Amino acid sequence: MKESLTAGLETTARIDIDAARTIDFMGDDGRVYATPELVRDIEMTCRDLLLEHLDPGEDSVGTRVEIDHVGATLMGMWVEISVTVSAVNGRAVSFDVTARDAIEEVARGKHNRFVVDVAKTAERLKGKAAKAGL
């Protein structure tokens, strides 16, 4: 990790809400941003910010998500996801998260990620796969 990874770093990602990001079980008139897609977009926004401050061979994995999904965003709208690093504790990084569309707040919460060495993680996962018979 680079010394540039500090509390206070922030970024915003603007995401277009297409059919793949919406629920389909309420019919076409009820196609809104799905919570699992919101969580994925939050994770990717945080990861993208971290990648700017990691060394080659490092990446991050999500370890905790605490999100209140408070507003429905219709298919065809956009959402801006804003993330701010709230704490860096060794390899553990915490984020404050907000999301809003053109009309209202969509979500707020927290997300935690852990910086990993990609090669070491791959070896650990191979060991687990062997124990699982995979």
Contact map, one row per residue, 1 for C-alpha under 8 A:
11101000000000000000000000000000000000000000000000001110010000000000000000000000000000000000000000000000000000000010000000000000000000
11111000000000000000000000000000000000000000000000001110000000000000000000000000000000000000000000000000000000000000000000000000000000
11111100000000000000000000000000000000000000000000001000000000000000000000000000000000000000000000000000000000000000000000000000000000
01111100000000000000000000000000000000000000000000001000000000000000000000000000000000000000000000000000000000000000000000000000000000
11111110100000000000000000000000000000000000000001001100000000000000000000000000000000010000000000000000000000000000000000000000000000
00111111100000000000000000000000000000000000000000000000000000000000000000000000000010110000000000000000000000000000000000000000000000
00001111100000000000000000000000000000000000000000000000000000000000000000000000000111110000000000000000000000000000000000000000000000
00000111110000000000000000000000000000000000000000000000000000000000000000000000000111000000000000000000000000000000000000000000000000
00001111111000000000000000000000000000000000000000000000000000000000000000000000000110000000000000000000000000000000000000000000000000
00000001111100000000000000000000000000000000000010000000000000000000000000000000011110000000000000000000000000000000000000000000000000
00000000111110000000000000000000000000000000100010000000000000000000000000000000011100000000000000000000000000000000000000000000000000
00000000011111000000000000000000000000000000100000000000000000000000000000000001111000000000000000000000000000000000000000000000000000
00000000001111100000000000000000000000000000100000000000000000000000000000000001110000000000000000000000000000000000000000000000000000
00000000000111110000000000000000000000000000000000000000000000000000000000000111100000000000000000000000000000000000000000000000000000
00000000000011111000000000000000000000000000000000000000000000000000000000000111100000000000000000000000000000000000000000000000000000
00000000000001111100000000000000000000000000000000000000000000000000000000011110000000000000000000000000000000000000000000000000000000
00000000000000111111110000000000100000000000000000000000000000000000000011111110000000000000000000000000000000000000000000000000000000
00000000000000011111110000000000000000000000000000000000000000000000000000110000000000000000000000000000000000000000000000000000000000
00000000000000001111111000000010000000000000000000000000000000000000000000100000000000000000000000000000000000000000000000000000000000
00000000000000001111110000000000000000000000000000000000000000000000000000000000000000000000000000000000000000000000000000000000000000
00000000000000001111111000000001110011000000000000000000000000000000000000000000000000000000000000000000000000000000000000000000000000
00000000000000001111111100000011110010000000000000000000000000000000000000100000000000000000000000000000000000000000000000000000000000
00000000000000000010111111000111110000000000000000000000000000000000000000000000000000000000000000000000000000000000000000000000000000
00000000000000000000011111110110000000000000000000000000000000000000000000000000000000000000000000000000000000000000000000000000000000
00000000000000000000001111100100000000000000000000000000000000000000000000000000000000000000000000000000000000000000000000000000000000
00000000000000000000001111111110000000000000000000000000000000000000000000000000000000000000000000000000000000000000000000000000000000
00000000000000000000000111111110000000000000000000000000000000000000000000000000000000000000000000000000000000000000000000000000000000
00000000000000000000000101111110000000000000000000000000000000000000000000000000000000000000000000000000000000000000000000000000000000
00000000000000000000000001111110000000000000000000000000000000000000000000000000000000000000000000000000000000000000000000000000000000
00000000000000000000001111111111000000000000000000000000000000000000000001000000000000000000000000000000000000000000000000000000000000
00000000000000000010011101111111100000000000000000000000000000000000000001100000000000000000000000000000000000000000000000000000000000
00000000000000000000111000000111110000000000000000000000000000000000000111100000000000000000000000000000000000000000000000000000000000
00000000000000001000111000000011111011000000000000000000000000000000000111100000000000000000000000000000000000000000000000000000000000
00000000000000000000111000000001111111000000000000000000000000000000000000000000000000000000000000000000000000000000000000000000000000
00000000000000000000000000000000111111100000000000000000000000000000100000000000000000000000000000000000000000000000000000000000000000
00000000000000000000000000000000011111110000000000000000000000000000000000000000000000000000000000000000000000000000000000000000000000
00000000000000000000110000000000111111111000000000000000000000000000000000000000000000000000000000000000000000000000000000000000000000
00000000000000000000100000000000111111111100000000000000000000000000000000000000000000000000000000000000000000000000000000000000000000
00000000000000000000000000000000001111111110000000000000000000001010000000000000000000000000000000000000000000000000000000000000000000
00000000000000000000000000000000000111111111000000000000000000000000000000000000000000000000000000000000000000000000000000000000000000
00000000000000000000000000000000000011111111100000000000000000000000000000000000100000000000000000000000000000000000000000000000000000
00000000000000000000000000000000000001111111110000000000000000000000000000000000101000000000000010000000000000000000000000000000000000
00000000000000000000000000000000000000111111111000000000000001000000000000000000000000000000000000000000000000100000000000000000000000
00000000000000000000000000000000000000011111111100000000000000000000000000000000000000000000000000000000000000000000000000000000000000
00000000001110000000000000000000000000001111111110000000000000000000000000000000101000000000000000000000000000000000000000000000000000
00000000000000000000000000000000000000000111111111000000000000000000000000000000001000000000001000000000000000000000000000000000000000
00000000000000000000000000000000000000000011111111100000001110000000000000000000000000000000000000000000000000001000000000000000000000
00000000000000000000000000000000000000000001111111110000000000000000000000000000000000000000000000000000000000000000000000000000000000
00000000011000000000000000000000000000000000111111111000000000000000000000000000000000000000000000000000000000000000000000000000000000
00001000000000000000000000000000000000000000011111111100001100000000000000000000000000000000000000000000000000000000000000000000000000
00000000000000000000000000000000000000000000001111111100001000000000000000000000000000000000000000000000000000000000000000000000000000
00000000000000000000000000000000000000000000000111111100000000000000000000000000000000000000000000000000000000000000000000000000000000
11111000000000000000000000000000000000000000000011111110000000000000000000000000000000000000000000000000000000000000000000000000000000
11001000000000000000000000000000000000000000000001111111011000000000000000000000000000000000000000000000000000000000000000000000000000
11000000000000000000000000000000000000000000000000001111110000000000000000000000000000000000000000000000000000000000000000000000000000
00000000000000000000000000000000000000000000000000000111110000000000000000000000000000000000000000000000000000000000000000000000000000
00000000000000000000000000000000000000000000000000000011111000000000000000000000000000000000000000000000000000000000111000000000000000
10000000000000000000000000000000000000000000000000000111111100000000000000000000000000000000000000000000000000000011110000000000000000
00000000000000000000000000000000000000000000001001100100111110000000000000000000000000000000000000000000000000000011110000000000000000
00000000000000000000000000000000000000000000001001000000011111000000000000000000000000000000000000000000000000001111000000000000000000
00000000000000000000000000000000000000000000001000000000001111100000000000000000000000000000000000000000000000001111000000000000000000
00000000000000000000000000000000000000000010000000000000000111111000000000000000000000000000000000000000000000111100000000000000000000
00000000000000000000000000000000000000000000000000000000000011111000000000000000000000000000000000000000000000111100000000000000000000
00000000000000000000000000000000000000000000000000000000000001111100000000000000000000000000000000000000000001111000000000000000000000
00000000000000000000000000000000000000100000000000000000000001111110000000000000000000000000000000000000000011110000000000000000000000
00000000000000000000000000000000000000000000000000000000000000011111000000000000000000000000000000000000000011100000000000000000000000
00000000000000000000000000000000000000100000000000000000000000001111100000000000000000000000000000000000001111000000000000000000000000
00000000000000000000000000000000000000000000000000000000000000000111110000000000000000000000000000000000001110000000000000000000000000
00000000000000000000000000000000001000000000000000000000000000000011111000000000000000000000000000000000011100000000000000000000000000
00000000000000000000000000000000000000000000000000000000000000000001111100000000000000000000000000000000111100000000000000000000000000
00000000000000000000000000000000000000000000000000000000000000000000111110000000000000000000000000000001111000000000000000000000000000
00000000000000000000000000000001100000000000000000000000000000000000011111000000000000000000000000000000010000000000000000000000000000
00000000000000001000000000000001100000000000000000000000000000000000001111101110000000000000000000001000010000000000000000000000000000
00000000000000001000000000000111100000000000000000000000000000000000000111111000000000000000000000000000000000000000000000000000000000
00000000000000001110010000000011100000000000000000000000000000000000000011111000000000000000000000000000000000000000000000000000000000
00000000000000011100000000000000000000000000000000000000000000000000000001111100000000000000000000000000000000000000000000000000000000
00000000000000011000000000000000000000000000000000000000000000000000000011111110000000000000000000001100000000000000000000000000000000
00000000000001111000000000000000000000000000000000000000000000000000000010011111000000000000000000001100000000000000000000000000000000
00000000000001111000000000000000000000000000000000000000000000000000000010001111100000000000000000111100010000000000000000000000000000
00000000000111100000000000000000000000000000000000000000000000000000000000000111110000000000000000111000000000000000000000000000000000
00000000000111100000000000000000000000001100100000000000000000000000000000000011111000000000000011110000000000000000000000000000000000
00000000011110000000000000000000000000000000000000000000000000000000000000000001111100000000000011100000000000000000000000000000000000
00000000011100000000000000000000000000000100110000000000000000000000000000000000111110000000001111000000000000000000000000000000000000
00000011111000000000000000000000000000000000000000000000000000000000000000000000011111000000001110000000000000000000000000000000000000
00000111110000000000000000000000000000000000000000000000000000000000000000000000001111110000111100000000000000000000000000000000000000
00000011000000000000000000000000000000000000000000000000000000000000000000000000000111110000111100000000000000000000000000000000000000
00000110000000000000000000000000000000000000000000000000000000000000000000000000000011111000111000000000000000000000000000000000000000
00001110000000000000000000000000000000000000000000000000000000000000000000000000000011111111110000000000000000000000000000000000000000
00000000000000000000000000000000000000000000000000000000000000000000000000000000000000111111100000000000000000000000000000000000000000
00000000000000000000000000000000000000000000000000000000000000000000000000000000000000011111100000000000000000000000000000000000000000
00000000000000000000000000000000000000000000000000000000000000000000000000000000000000011111100000000000000000000111000000000000000000
00000000000000000000000000000000000000000000000000000000000000000000000000000000000000011111110000000000000000011110000000000000000000
00000000000000000000000000000000000000000000000000000000000000000000000000000000000011111111111000000000000000011110000000000000000000
00000000000000000000000000000000000000000000000000000000000000000000000000000000000011110001111100000000000001111000000000000000000000
00000000000000000000000000000000000000000000010000000000000000000000000000000000001111100000111110000000000001110000000000000000000000
00000000000000000000000000000000000000000000000000000000000000000000000000000000001111000000011111000000000111100000000000000000000000
00000000000000000000000000000000000000000100000000000000000000000000000000000000111100000000001111100000001111100000000000000000000000
00000000000000000000000000000000000000000000000000000000000000000000000000000000111000000000000111110000111110000000000000000000000000
00000000000000000000000000000000000000000000000000000000000000000000000000000011110000000000000011111000111100000000000000000000000000
00000000000000000000000000000000000000000000000000000000000000000000000000000011100000000000000001111111111000000000000000000000000000
00000000000000000000000000000000000000000000000000000000000000000000000010001111000000000000000000111111110000000000000000000000000000
00000000000000000000000000000000000000000000000000000000000000000000000000001110000000000000000000011111000000000000000000000000000000
00000000000000000000000000000000000000000000000000000000000000000000000000000000000000000000000000011111100000000000000000000000000000
00000000000000000000000000000000000000000000000000000000000000000000001000000000000000000000000000011111110000000000000000000000000000
00000000000000000000000000000000000000000000000000000000000000000000011000000000000000000000000001111011111100000000000000000000000000
00000000000000000000000000000000000000000000000000000000000000000000111110000010000000000000000001111001111100000000000000000000000000
00000000000000000000000000000000000000000000000000000000000000000011111000000000000000000000000011110000111110000000000000000000000000
00000000000000000000000000000000000000000000000000000000000000000011110000000000000000000000000111100000111111000000000000000000000000
00000000000000000000000000000000000000000000000000000000000000001111000000000000000000000000000111000000001111100000000000000000000000
00000000000000000000000000000000000000000000000000000000000000011110000000000000000000000000011110000000000111110000000000000000000000
00000000000000000000000000000000000000000010000000000000000001111100000000000000000000000000011110000000000011111000000000000000000000
00000000000000000000000000000000000000000000000000000000000001111000000000000000000000000001111000000000000001111100000000000000000000
00000000000000000000000000000000000000000000001000000000000111110000000000000000000000000001110000000000000000111110000000000000000000
00000000000000000000000000000000000000000000000000000000000111100000000000000000000000000011100000000000000000011111000000000000000000
10000000000000000000000000000000000000000000000000000000011110000000000000000000000000000011100000000000000000001111100000000000000000
00000000000000000000000000000000000000000000000000000000011110000000000000000000000000000010000000000000000000000111110110000000000000
00000000000000000000000000000000000000000000000000000000111000000000000000000000000000000000000000000000000000000011111110000000000000
00000000000000000000000000000000000000000000000000000000111000000000000000000000000000000000000000000000000000000001111111000000000000
00000000000000000000000000000000000000000000000000000000100000000000000000000000000000000000000000000000000000000000111111100000000000
00000000000000000000000000000000000000000000000000000000000000000000000000000000000000000000000000000000000000000001111111110000000000
00000000000000000000000000000000000000000000000000000000000000000000000000000000000000000000000000000000000000000001111111111000000000
00000000000000000000000000000000000000000000000000000000000000000000000000000000000000000000000000000000000000000000011111111100000000
00000000000000000000000000000000000000000000000000000000000000000000000000000000000000000000000000000000000000000000001111111110000000
00000000000000000000000000000000000000000000000000000000000000000000000000000000000000000000000000000000000000000000000111111111000000
00000000000000000000000000000000000000000000000000000000000000000000000000000000000000000000000000000000000000000000000011111111100000
00000000000000000000000000000000000000000000000000000000000000000000000000000000000000000000000000000000000000000000000001111111110000
00000000000000000000000000000000000000000000000000000000000000000000000000000000000000000000000000000000000000000000000000111111111000
00000000000000000000000000000000000000000000000000000000000000000000000000000000000000000000000000000000000000000000000000011111111100
00000000000000000000000000000000000000000000000000000000000000000000000000000000000000000000000000000000000000000000000000001111111111
00000000000000000000000000000000000000000000000000000000000000000000000000000000000000000000000000000000000000000000000000000111111111
00000000000000000000000000000000000000000000000000000000000000000000000000000000000000000000000000000000000000000000000000000011111111
00000000000000000000000000000000000000000000000000000000000000000000000000000000000000000000000000000000000000000000000000000001111111
00000000000000000000000000000000000000000000000000000000000000000000000000000000000000000000000000000000000000000000000000000000111111
00000000000000000000000000000000000000000000000000000000000000000000000000000000000000000000000000000000000000000000000000000000111111
